[in-house]
Amino acid sequence: MAANRSATADRRARIEEMRRAEQARERRNRFLTIGLSGAVVLALVGFGGWVITKENDKKEEQQAAAKAPIKDEKSWDAKKLTRNHVTTPVKYDMKPPVGGDHNPVWQNCNGDVYDKPVNDVNAVHSLEHGAVWVTYTKKAASGDVDALKAKVKKTPYSLMSPYEDQAAPIMLSAWGKQVAVDKADDPRVDAFFTKYVNGPQTPEPGAACTGGVGAEGQGGAGMGQ
């Protein structure tokens, strides 16, 4: 009888010990789950903060670039650049031109890349609408030309075309603004785009860059803007 009571007590003790061990494992697992969840949340919060900081830094860099002067940039007095619409040829004082009288129809400039020269009088109208015009000669390296084409294609309010009668292998023009570079990776290229694509120099900000003259020539409905 005493032996049975002792065996029963031992079994109860073992069961109780197993129950306490199971409870301890559950607590450890619970703490581990909570810890992992907390670590994931902290990681997500940290990543989100990093992304926001990165975006803020990018915006600040762009704002700084938009305010900073561009080395060797040429500027013309916007008030002296006439803006009459004409259908006759125009003789410009600079090549490529950065402003002046121009054709009533603009050159399409919604990231348009032209393999043949475009008419100055149409491209100047594009500049009036806020476009940056990238031009290049045969002296420009093919890799640089390809890189600039890729940049223009993804940038609304920009266009690109060959222009042999210019002083440098690559030139960037906006209304009243121009800079010459030798390479596509010149930091002034990004600075010029940041500063002047539909920038503060634009006489008609937000005006159309589609519906004008395309690669096939006259074919737009846009007039008088």
C-alpha positions as CSV (number, residue, x, y, z in Angstrom):
1,M,0.0,0.0,0.0
2,A,2.8,2.4,1.0
3,A,4.6,1.3,-2.2
4,N,1.6,2.2,-4.3
5,R,1.3,5.6,-2.7
6,S,5.0,6.2,-3.3
7,A,4.7,5.2,-7.0
8,T,1.6,7.4,-7.4
9,A,3.4,10.4,-5.8
10,D,6.4,9.8,-8.1
11,R,4.2,9.8,-11.2
12,R,2.5,13.0,-10.1
13,A,5.9,14.6,-9.5
14,R,7.1,13.6,-12.9
15,I,3.9,14.8,-14.5
16,E,4.2,18.1,-12.7
17,E,7.8,18.4,-13.7
18,M,6.9,17.7,-17.3
19,R,4.1,20.3,-17.1
20,R,6.5,22.9,-15.7
21,A,9.0,22.1,-18.5
22,E,6.3,22.4,-21.1
23,Q,5.2,25.7,-19.7
24,A,8.9,26.9,-19.6
25,R,9.2,25.9,-23.3
26,E,6.0,27.8,-24.2
27,R,7.3,30.9,-22.4
28,R,10.6,30.7,-24.2
29,N,8.9,30.2,-27.6
30,R,6.5,33.1,-26.8
31,F,9.4,35.4,-25.8
32,L,11.3,34.3,-28.9
33,T,8.3,35.0,-31.2
34,I,7.8,38.4,-29.6
35,G,11.6,39.1,-29.9
36,L,11.6,38.2,-33.6
37,S,8.5,40.2,-34.3
38,G,10.0,43.2,-32.6
39,A,13.2,42.8,-34.5
40,V,11.2,42.6,-37.8
41,V,9.2,45.7,-36.9
42,L,12.4,47.6,-35.9
43,A,14.0,46.5,-39.2
44,L,11.0,47.6,-41.2
45,V,10.9,50.9,-39.3
46,G,14.6,51.4,-39.8
47,F,14.3,50.5,-43.6
48,G,11.4,52.9,-44.0
49,G,13.3,55.6,-42.2
50,W,16.3,55.0,-44.4
51,V,14.2,55.2,-47.6
52,I,12.6,58.5,-46.4
53,T,16.0,59.9,-45.5
54,K,17.3,58.8,-48.9
55,E,14.5,60.5,-50.7
56,N,14.9,63.6,-48.7
57,D,18.6,63.7,-49.4
58,K,17.9,63.2,-53.1
59,K,15.4,66.1,-53.1
60,E,17.8,68.3,-51.3
61,E,20.6,67.5,-53.8
62,Q,18.2,68.3,-56.7
63,Q,17.2,71.6,-55.0
64,A,20.9,72.4,-54.5
65,A,21.7,71.5,-58.1
66,A,18.8,73.7,-59.3
67,K,20.2,76.7,-57.4
68,A,23.9,76.1,-58.0
69,P,25.6,77.9,-61.0
70,I,26.8,75.6,-63.8
71,K,30.4,76.0,-64.8
72,D,31.0,77.7,-68.2
73,E,27.3,78.1,-68.8
74,K,26.4,80.8,-71.3
75,S,23.3,83.0,-70.6
76,W,21.4,85.4,-72.7
77,D,19.0,88.1,-71.5
78,A,15.6,86.5,-71.8
79,K,14.0,89.9,-72.2
80,K,16.0,90.4,-75.4
81,L,15.1,87.1,-76.9
82,T,12.1,87.9,-79.1
83,R,9.2,85.4,-79.2
84,N,7.4,86.2,-82.4
85,H,5.8,83.5,-84.4
86,V,7.0,83.6,-88.0
87,T,6.8,81.4,-91.0
88,T,10.0,82.8,-92.7
89,P,13.6,81.7,-92.0
90,V,15.3,83.2,-88.9
91,K,18.9,84.0,-88.5
92,Y,20.1,83.3,-85.0
93,D,23.1,84.7,-83.2
94,M,24.1,81.4,-81.6
95,K,24.3,77.8,-82.7
96,P,22.3,76.0,-81.7
97,P,19.9,78.8,-81.0
98,V,18.5,79.3,-77.4
99,G,15.7,81.7,-78.2
100,G,14.3,84.3,-80.6
101,D,11.5,84.4,-83.2
102,H,10.4,80.9,-84.2
103,N,7.9,78.8,-86.1
104,P,4.3,78.7,-84.8
105,V,4.7,74.9,-84.5
106,W,7.1,73.4,-82.0
107,Q,9.3,70.3,-82.4
108,N,7.9,67.4,-80.3
109,C,9.9,67.3,-77.1
110,N,8.4,64.6,-75.0
111,G,11.6,62.7,-74.7
112,D,12.0,62.6,-78.5
113,V,15.2,61.5,-80.1
114,Y,15.8,62.5,-83.7
115,D,18.5,60.8,-85.9
116,K,18.4,63.6,-88.4
117,P,18.8,67.4,-87.8
118,V,15.6,69.3,-86.9
119,N,14.7,72.8,-87.9
120,D,16.0,75.5,-85.6
121,V,12.7,77.5,-85.8
122,N,10.7,74.5,-84.5
123,A,13.3,73.5,-81.8
124,V,13.4,77.1,-80.4
125,H,9.6,76.9,-80.0
126,S,10.2,73.8,-77.9
127,L,12.7,75.7,-75.7
128,E,10.0,78.3,-75.2
129,H,7.8,75.5,-73.8
130,G,10.5,74.5,-71.3
131,A,12.4,71.8,-73.2
132,V,16.1,71.0,-72.9
133,W,17.6,70.4,-76.4
134,V,20.6,68.1,-76.6
135,T,22.7,68.3,-79.7
136,Y,25.8,66.5,-80.9
137,T,28.3,66.3,-83.7
138,K,30.2,63.4,-85.3
139,K,33.0,64.1,-82.9
140,A,30.9,62.8,-80.0
141,A,31.7,59.3,-79.0
142,S,29.0,56.7,-79.8
143,G,28.8,55.6,-76.2
144,D,28.1,59.2,-75.1
145,V,25.5,59.6,-77.7
146,D,23.7,56.4,-76.7
147,A,23.9,57.4,-73.0
148,L,22.3,60.8,-73.8
149,K,19.6,59.2,-76.0
150,A,18.7,57.0,-73.1
151,K,18.5,60.0,-70.7
152,V,16.4,62.0,-73.1
153,K,14.0,59.2,-73.8
154,K,13.0,59.0,-70.2
155,T,12.8,62.7,-69.7
156,P,9.6,64.6,-70.7
157,Y,10.4,68.2,-71.9
158,S,13.6,67.2,-73.7
159,L,14.7,66.4,-77.2
160,M,17.9,65.4,-79.0
161,S,19.2,65.7,-82.5
162,P,22.5,65.9,-84.5
163,Y,23.8,69.4,-85.1
164,E,27.1,69.5,-87.0
165,D,27.5,73.3,-87.1
166,Q,28.2,73.8,-83.4
167,A,31.4,74.5,-81.4
168,A,31.5,71.4,-79.1
169,P,30.9,67.6,-79.5
170,I,27.8,67.9,-77.2
171,M,25.8,70.9,-76.3
172,L,22.7,71.4,-74.1
173,S,20.4,74.3,-74.7
174,A,17.4,75.7,-72.9
175,W,15.7,79.1,-73.4
176,G,18.5,81.6,-72.9
177,K,20.9,79.0,-71.5
178,Q,23.6,76.8,-73.0
179,V,26.5,74.7,-72.0
180,A,29.1,72.7,-74.0
181,V,30.5,69.3,-72.8
182,D,32.7,66.6,-74.2
183,K,31.2,63.6,-72.4
184,A,27.8,62.3,-71.3
185,D,29.1,61.7,-67.8
186,D,30.0,65.3,-67.3
187,P,28.2,66.3,-64.1
188,R,27.0,69.5,-65.8
189,V,24.7,67.3,-67.9
190,D,22.6,66.2,-64.9
191,A,22.8,69.7,-63.4
192,F,21.5,71.3,-66.6
193,F,18.6,68.9,-66.9
194,T,17.7,69.4,-63.2
195,K,17.9,73.1,-63.5
196,Y,16.2,73.7,-66.8
197,V,13.8,71.0,-67.8
198,N,10.6,73.0,-67.5
199,G,12.7,75.3,-65.3
200,P,12.3,78.9,-64.1
201,Q,13.8,80.2,-67.4
202,T,10.7,78.8,-69.3
203,P,8.6,81.6,-71.0
204,E,5.6,79.2,-71.2
205,P,5.9,76.6,-68.4
206,G,3.6,73.6,-68.9
207,A,3.0,74.2,-72.5
208,A,2.7,71.2,-74.8
209,C,5.6,69.1,-76.0
210,T,3.5,66.8,-78.1
211,G,1.2,67.5,-81.1
212,G,4.0,69.5,-82.9
213,V,6.5,68.4,-85.6
214,G,7.7,64.8,-85.4
215,A,10.5,62.9,-87.1
216,E,8.5,62.8,-90.3
217,G,8.3,66.6,-90.5
218,Q,5.3,68.9,-90.3
219,G,2.4,67.1,-88.8
220,G,1.2,68.8,-85.6
221,A,-2.0,70.5,-84.7
222,G,-0.4,72.8,-82.2
223,M,-0.4,76.5,-83.3
224,G,-0.1,79.8,-81.7
225,Q,1.2,78.8,-78.2
